Amino acid sequence: MRISRQTTRVIRVAFITTALLLAGGSLAHIKNEATQFPDIEFSAARFDIVVLVGAGIIPETPVFEPDKKLSIRELATWVALAEGLGRGGENPDTTALAAAALEGGFVASLEGDATLADLDRLFFDGGLAVPDPERSPTKAEAAGLIAAALDTDAGLGLLEKKKLTIGATGEVTEIAIEEGHHGNAYVLTIGGTKLEMDAHGRVANGPTDLLQWEGRTVRRSFVRGSGHHANWMYLEAAPREAPTPAAGSSSATPATADDAALPAVVAESPPEPPPPDRSVLYWLLAIVAILAVVLFFRSRRS
């Protein structure tokens, strides 16, 4: 059986297109504060929320509702994920997770709002000195409290449960895309430490395309696993400093007395738009594959 050059060319294009789609897909699971939840973009705790999702403590639900009071049912869901009582991932069964925390005795009921004392007890064994412990925090406040404690002695136990360690900080000196444990992956060198980025990793204050991170400064990171299985799980970039106007520049605005009362504002990178829709590419791949099959059978008949 002889296959024509045209058929061979079409089949080759189909294979190349498939490879490109698969390569792109393996890098498409990284999210940041602009793509994780649609309602946290302007929340002061947006980075804290992102790191806890990456750690597998906050479930990946359609929305987060940062200004809503944290209910005991929602707290039970977080605790169940932290304790490994159920599966996480995108859109997990939050009802089953809450029921698992109730059955495990972590909460006595699923009714009402949670308190700061509940957070301290369930995540840090009462190791935090929280002011006003009986106050019910918002979900954003709760995320901020947990994330801030990860860098302290009280948070070591929680990090160990999630198989996490505090990672390196400093300048991103090298970035590449290499064949990793599960396909193509970003590999970054930060502060002299070279690791692969987790396929479902999270980043903050920077784009999800990590090739754009070269030269940026990482001020906080977490690593999942150890040894040859260690991966960057979370990277948080330091804000980019606003350019300093040259001396005598007409664009410089003189300071006023009112300016002295305002807090300093550091320019941050704008939020990244959601990842592009790849459905057109998949349709194109299907059409190319069908065309290859048609030409193949035509060549056989001829």
CORJONOR-V869318 format. One line per field, one symbol per residue. phi: phi as a letter, one per 30 degrees, with the letter a starting at -180 (. if undefined). psi: psi as a letter, one per 30 degrees, with the letter a starting at -180 (. if undefined). burial: # if it has 9 or more other C-alpha atoms within 8 Angstrom, else .. A space follows every 50 residues. Layout:
phi: ???
psi: ???
burial: ???
This chain:
phi: .ccddddeddddddddddddddddddcccdbbddcdbdccecddcddddd dddddiccddcebchdcdddddddedddddddcidadcidhddddddddd ddddidbdaccicdcdddddddcbhidccddhdddcdddddddddddddd dceddddddddchcbdcdbkddcabacbdcdbjdbdbbcbhiccbddeec dbbbiaddddddcdidcccaabccibidcdbdcbbbddddddddeddidd ddcddcddddddddccdcdddddeeddcdddddddddddddddddddddd dd
psi: kkkleeeeeeeeeeeeeeeeeeeeefggfklafffekfggegkfgeeeee eeeefheklileleifgkkjleeeeeeeeeeefhflkbakhljfeeeeee eeefgelflgkaklleeeeeeefghgfkikkhfgkjlleeeeeeeeeeff gleffeeeeeeghllkallakjfkkljljaehaklkkkjkhfkjlkkkfh lklkhllfjffgfkflkkfklkkkalbfgkkkekkjkkkkkkkkklkgkf fkkkkleeeffklkkkklklkkllklkgeeeeeeeeeeeeeeeeeeeeee e.
burial: ..#...##.##.##..##..#.#..##.#########.###...###### ##########.....#..##############..####..##....#### ##...##..#..#####.######.#.........#########.##### #..###.#####.##.#######.#........########...###### ########.#..##.##########....##########........... ....................##.........#..#..##.##..##..## ..
